[in-house]
Structure formats: C-alpha cells, structure tokens
Amino acid sequence: MVGLGAALFSLLLHWALVRWTDREVSFSMRKVSWKRVRELAGFSFYVYLSTTGDHLRFYTDSLVIGRVLDVLW
C-alpha cells in the first residue's frame, strides 16, 4: 500500500510539474492512438525482459553462493 501511495503521489507530482512547465498540455482519450499504445506495450515488454535478465544476472550468484555454503556447512 505504501508503494502504491508513493507511485500515485509521484504521478500527481510529475503531472503538476509538466502542467507548470507547459500550460497547454492536455490529456484526452480522444487523442489516444491505439497504434501508439500497441507500440508502447511492445516496447515495455522488451524492457521487462531486459530488466528480468539483469536481475537474473546480478542476483543469481547470491543464490549459488548461498546454496554452496549451505552444502559445505
């Protein structure tokens, strides 16, 4: 719940800063291009795969070391 609250606060803060910087920025569902939404979803899928790969690369060694030390002791 704290993470969700922080994310919502961050979203509102960013929106306020964008509006403060450029008063003409607006959001409307009529302006949404579904082609662009699909493009962003496809991009975010590859970002997710890349992030998952980084987590596996950097944190798998801890699991291996923990397993080996458990076996040795």
DSSP file (Angstrom, degrees, kcal/mol; ACC not computed):
  #  RESIDUE AA STRUCTURE BP1 BP2  ACC     N-H-->O    O-->H-N    N-H-->O    O-->H-N    TCO  KAPPA ALPHA  PHI   PSI    X-CA   Y-CA   Z-CA
    1    1 A M     >        0   0    0      0, 0.0     4,-2.5     0, 0.0     5,-0.2   0.000 360.0 360.0 360.0 -35.8    0.0    0.0    0.0
    2    2 A V  H  >  +     0   0    0      2,-0.2     4,-2.6     1,-0.2     5,-0.2   0.916 360.0  50.2 -66.6 -41.5    2.9    2.4    0.7
    3    3 A G  H  > S+     0   0    0      2,-0.2     4,-2.3     1,-0.2    -1,-0.2   0.905 111.4  48.2 -61.8 -42.3    4.4    1.6   -2.7
    4    4 A L  H  > S+     0   0    0      2,-0.2     4,-2.5     1,-0.2    -2,-0.2   0.916 112.0  49.5 -64.2 -43.4    1.1    2.3   -4.4
    5    5 A G  H  X S+     0   0    0     -4,-2.5     4,-2.5     1,-0.2    -2,-0.2   0.908 111.6  48.6 -61.9 -42.3    0.7    5.6   -2.5
    6    6 A A  H  X S+     0   0    0     -4,-2.6     4,-2.5     2,-0.2    -1,-0.2   0.893 111.2  50.5 -65.6 -39.2    4.2    6.7   -3.4
    7    7 A A  H  X S+     0   0    0     -4,-2.3     4,-2.4     2,-0.2    -2,-0.2   0.913 111.9  47.0 -65.5 -42.3    3.6    5.9   -7.0
    8    8 A L  H  X S+     0   0    0     -4,-2.5     4,-2.5     2,-0.2    -2,-0.2   0.909 112.6  49.4 -65.9 -41.6    0.3    7.8   -7.1
    9    9 A F  H  X S+     0   0    0     -4,-2.5     4,-2.5     2,-0.2    -2,-0.2   0.919 111.8  49.3 -61.3 -43.3    2.0   10.8   -5.3
   10   10 A S  H  X S+     0   0    0     -4,-2.5     4,-2.7     2,-0.2    -2,-0.2   0.903 110.1  51.1 -62.8 -42.0    4.8   10.7   -7.8
   11   11 A L  H  X S+     0   0    0     -4,-2.4     4,-2.4     1,-0.2    -2,-0.2   0.931 112.4  45.6 -61.6 -46.0    2.4   10.6  -10.8
   12   12 A L  H  X S+     0   0    0     -4,-2.5     4,-2.4     2,-0.2    -2,-0.2   0.886 112.9  50.7 -65.3 -38.6    0.5   13.6   -9.5
   13   13 A L  H  X S+     0   0    0     -4,-2.5     4,-2.3     2,-0.2    -2,-0.2   0.927 111.3  47.6 -64.9 -44.8    3.7   15.5   -8.8
   14   14 A H  H  X S+     0   0    0     -4,-2.7     4,-2.5     2,-0.2    -2,-0.2   0.917 111.7  50.4 -62.4 -42.8    5.0   14.8  -12.3
   15   15 A W  H  X S+     0   0    0     -4,-2.4     4,-2.6     1,-0.2    -1,-0.2   0.912 110.7  49.6 -61.6 -41.9    1.7   15.9  -13.8
   16   16 A A  H  X S+     0   0    0     -4,-2.4     4,-2.1     1,-0.2    -1,-0.2   0.898 111.4  48.8 -64.3 -39.9    1.7   19.1  -11.8
   17   17 A L  H  X S+     0   0    0     -4,-2.3     4,-2.0     2,-0.2    -2,-0.2   0.888 111.5  49.0 -68.0 -38.5    5.3   19.8  -12.9
   18   18 A V  H  X S+     0   0    0     -4,-2.5     4,-2.8     2,-0.2    -2,-0.2   0.932 112.8  47.6 -64.7 -44.7    4.5   19.2  -16.5
   19   19 A R  H  < S+     0   0    0     -4,-2.6    -2,-0.2     1,-0.2    -1,-0.2   0.859 111.1  51.8 -64.3 -35.0    1.5   21.5  -16.3
   20   20 A W  H  < S+     0   0    0     -4,-2.1     3,-0.3    -5,-0.2    -1,-0.2   0.877 113.8  44.2 -67.7 -37.5    3.5   24.1  -14.6
   21   21 A T  H  < S+     0   0    0     -4,-2.0     2,-0.4     1,-0.3    -2,-0.2   0.904 130.2  19.6 -73.5 -43.0    6.1   23.9  -17.3
   22   22 A D    ><  -     0   0    0     -4,-2.8     3,-1.4    -5,-0.1    -1,-0.3  -0.897  62.0-170.2-135.3 103.2    3.7   23.9  -20.2
   23   23 A R  T 3  S+     0   0    0     -2,-0.4    -1,-0.1    -3,-0.3    -4,-0.1   0.696  83.4  64.1 -66.3 -20.3    0.1   25.2  -19.6
   24   24 A E  T 3  S+     0   0    0      2,-0.0    -1,-0.3    -5,-0.0     2,-0.2   0.471  72.5 114.3 -87.5  -0.8   -1.1   23.9  -23.0
   25   25 A V    <   +     0   0    0     -3,-1.4     2,-0.3    -7,-0.2    -3,-0.0  -0.510  43.2 173.4 -70.1 133.3   -0.6   20.2  -22.2
   26   26 A S        -     0   0    0     -2,-0.2     2,-0.5     2,-0.1    -2,-0.0  -0.965  26.2-141.7-140.3 158.1   -3.8   18.3  -22.1
   27   27 A F        +     0   0    0     -2,-0.3     2,-0.3     5,-0.0     3,-0.0  -0.983  27.4 161.1-122.2 127.7   -4.9   14.7  -21.8
   28   28 A S    >   -     0   0    0     -2,-0.5     3,-1.3     1,-0.1     4,-0.3  -0.989  40.8-139.0-146.2 135.6   -7.9   13.4  -23.7
   29   29 A M  G >  S+     0   0    0     -2,-0.3     3,-1.0     1,-0.3    -1,-0.1   0.759 104.4  66.0 -64.4 -23.2   -8.9    9.9  -24.5
   30   30 A R  G 3  S+     0   0    0      1,-0.2    -1,-0.3    -3,-0.0    -3,-0.0   0.774  98.1  53.5 -67.8 -25.0   -9.9   11.2  -28.0
   31   31 A K  G <  S+     0   0    0     -3,-1.3     2,-0.3     2,-0.1    -1,-0.2   0.489  82.8 112.7 -87.8  -3.1   -6.3   11.9  -28.7
   32   32 A V    <   -     0   0    0     -3,-1.0     2,-0.6    -4,-0.3     3,-0.1  -0.552  56.0-152.1 -75.7 128.4   -5.1    8.4  -27.8
   33   33 A S     >  -     0   0    0     -2,-0.3     4,-2.0     1,-0.1     3,-0.2  -0.900   4.5-156.1-100.8 118.7   -3.8    6.5  -30.8
   34   34 A W  H  > S+     0   0    0     -2,-0.6     4,-2.3     1,-0.2     5,-0.2   0.796  95.1  60.1 -66.8 -26.5   -4.2    2.7  -30.4
   35   35 A K  H  > S+     0   0    0      2,-0.2     4,-2.0     1,-0.2    -1,-0.2   0.921 107.4  45.5 -62.7 -43.1   -1.4    2.1  -32.8
   36   36 A R  H  > S+     0   0    0     -3,-0.2     4,-2.6     2,-0.2    -2,-0.2   0.859 109.6  55.0 -69.0 -35.1    0.9    4.1  -30.4
   37   37 A V  H  X S+     0   0    0     -4,-2.0     4,-2.4     2,-0.2    -2,-0.2   0.921 109.3  47.3 -63.1 -44.0   -0.5    2.2  -27.4
   38   38 A R  H  X S+     0   0    0     -4,-2.3     4,-2.5     2,-0.2    -2,-0.2   0.895 111.2  52.1 -63.1 -39.6    0.4   -1.1  -29.0
   39   39 A E  H  X S+     0   0    0     -4,-2.0     4,-2.2     2,-0.2    -2,-0.2   0.923 111.6  45.6 -62.4 -44.8    3.8    0.2  -29.9
   40   40 A L  H  X S+     0   0    0     -4,-2.6     4,-2.7     2,-0.2    -2,-0.2   0.881 111.7  52.1 -66.2 -38.6    4.5    1.3  -26.3
   41   41 A A  H  X S+     0   0    0     -4,-2.4     4,-1.6     2,-0.2    -2,-0.2   0.912 110.1  48.9 -64.7 -41.3    3.2   -2.0  -25.0
   42   42 A G  H  X S+     0   0    0     -4,-2.5     4,-1.5     2,-0.2    -2,-0.2   0.910 112.5  48.2 -63.1 -42.0    5.5   -3.9  -27.3
   43   43 A F  H  X S+     0   0    0     -4,-2.2     4,-2.0     1,-0.2    -2,-0.2   0.918 109.4  51.9 -63.2 -44.2    8.4   -1.7  -26.2
   44   44 A S  H  X S+     0   0    0     -4,-2.7     4,-2.3     1,-0.2    -1,-0.2   0.805 103.7  59.1 -67.5 -26.8    7.6   -2.2  -22.5
   45   45 A F  H  X S+     0   0    0     -4,-1.6     4,-2.2     2,-0.2    -1,-0.2   0.930 108.2  44.8 -63.4 -44.6    7.6   -6.0  -23.0
   46   46 A Y  H  X S+     0   0    0     -4,-1.5     4,-2.2     2,-0.2    -2,-0.2   0.848 111.6  52.5 -69.5 -33.3   11.2   -5.9  -24.2
   47   47 A V  H  X S+     0   0    0     -4,-2.0     4,-2.7     2,-0.2    -1,-0.2   0.908 108.8  51.4 -65.3 -41.2   12.2   -3.6  -21.4
   48   48 A Y  H  X S+     0   0    0     -4,-2.3     4,-2.6     2,-0.2    -2,-0.2   0.925 110.2  48.6 -60.6 -45.3   10.6   -6.1  -18.9
   49   49 A L  H  X S+     0   0    0     -4,-2.2     4,-2.3     1,-0.2    -1,-0.2   0.908 112.2  48.9 -61.8 -41.3   12.6   -8.9  -20.5
   50   50 A S  H  X S+     0   0    0     -4,-2.2     4,-2.2     2,-0.2    -2,-0.2   0.917 112.2  47.6 -64.8 -43.7   15.8   -6.9  -20.3
   51   51 A T  H  X S+     0   0    0     -4,-2.7     4,-2.3     2,-0.2    -2,-0.2   0.899 111.3  50.9 -64.7 -41.2   15.2   -5.9  -16.6
   52   52 A T  H  X S+     0   0    0     -4,-2.6     4,-2.4     1,-0.2    -1,-0.2   0.908 109.6  51.0 -63.0 -41.5   14.4   -9.6  -15.7
   53   53 A G  H  X S+     0   0    0     -4,-2.3     4,-2.5     2,-0.2    -2,-0.2   0.903 109.0  50.7 -61.8 -41.6   17.6  -10.6  -17.4
   54   54 A D  H  X S+     0   0    0     -4,-2.2     4,-2.6     2,-0.2     5,-0.2   0.912 109.8  50.3 -62.8 -42.3   19.6   -8.1  -15.4
   55   55 A H  H  X S+     0   0    0     -4,-2.3     4,-2.2     1,-0.2     5,-0.3   0.924 112.3  47.0 -62.4 -43.4   18.0   -9.3  -12.2
   56   56 A L  H  X S+     0   0    0     -4,-2.4     4,-1.5     1,-0.2    -2,-0.2   0.913 113.5  49.1 -63.1 -41.4   18.9  -12.9  -13.0
   57   57 A R  H  < S+     0   0    0     -4,-2.5     4,-0.4     1,-0.2    -2,-0.2   0.905 119.1  36.1 -65.8 -41.9   22.4  -11.9  -14.0
   58   58 A F  H  < S+     0   0    0     -4,-2.6     4,-0.2    -5,-0.2    -1,-0.2   0.737 125.1  36.0 -87.6 -22.9   23.1   -9.9  -10.8
   59   59 A Y  H  X S+     0   0    0     -4,-2.2     4,-1.2    -5,-0.2     3,-0.2   0.546  95.4  78.0-111.0  -8.6   21.3  -11.9   -8.2
   60   60 A T  H  X S+     0   0    0     -4,-1.5     4,-2.4    -5,-0.3     5,-0.2   0.865  88.3  61.6 -68.1 -34.2   21.7  -15.5   -9.3
   61   61 A D  H  > S+     0   0    0     -4,-0.4     4,-2.7     1,-0.2     5,-0.2   0.869 100.1  54.5 -60.8 -35.6   25.3  -15.5   -7.9
   62   62 A S  H  > S+     0   0    0     -3,-0.2     4,-2.5     2,-0.2    -1,-0.2   0.899 108.6  48.7 -64.3 -39.7   23.9  -14.9   -4.4
   63   63 A L  H  X S+     0   0    0     -4,-1.2     4,-2.3     2,-0.2    -2,-0.2   0.912 112.6  47.8 -65.0 -42.1   21.7  -17.9   -4.7
   64   64 A V  H  X S+     0   0    0     -4,-2.4     4,-2.6     2,-0.2    -2,-0.2   0.935 113.1  47.3 -65.1 -45.9   24.5  -20.1   -5.9
   65   65 A I  H  X S+     0   0    0     -4,-2.7     4,-2.8     1,-0.2     5,-0.2   0.922 112.5  50.1 -62.1 -44.3   26.9  -18.9   -3.1
   66   66 A G  H  X S+     0   0    0     -4,-2.5     4,-1.8    -5,-0.2    -1,-0.2   0.895 111.9  47.9 -61.0 -40.0   24.1  -19.4   -0.5
   67   67 A R  H  X S+     0   0    0     -4,-2.3     4,-1.8     2,-0.2    -2,-0.2   0.915 112.8  47.8 -66.9 -43.1   23.5  -22.9   -1.8
   68   68 A V  H  X S+     0   0    0     -4,-2.6     4,-2.3     1,-0.2    -2,-0.2   0.921 112.2  48.9 -66.1 -43.8   27.2  -23.8   -1.9
   69   69 A L  H  X S+     0   0    0     -4,-2.8     4,-1.8     1,-0.2    -1,-0.2   0.859 109.6  52.9 -65.1 -33.4   27.8  -22.5    1.7
   70   70 A D  H  < S+     0   0    0     -4,-1.8    -1,-0.2    -5,-0.2    -2,-0.2   0.885 110.5  47.6 -66.7 -38.2   24.7  -24.4    2.9
   71   71 A V  H  < S+     0   0    0     -4,-1.8    -2,-0.2     1,-0.2    -1,-0.2   0.890 112.3  49.2 -69.5 -39.5   26.1  -27.6    1.4
   72   72 A L  H  <        0   0    0     -4,-2.3    -2,-0.2     1,-0.2    -1,-0.2   0.814 360.0 360.0 -72.2 -31.2   29.6  -27.1    2.9
   73   73 A W     <        0   0    0     -4,-1.8    -1,-0.2    -5,-0.2    -2,-0.2   0.475 360.0 360.0 -87.3 360.0   28.4  -26.3    6.4
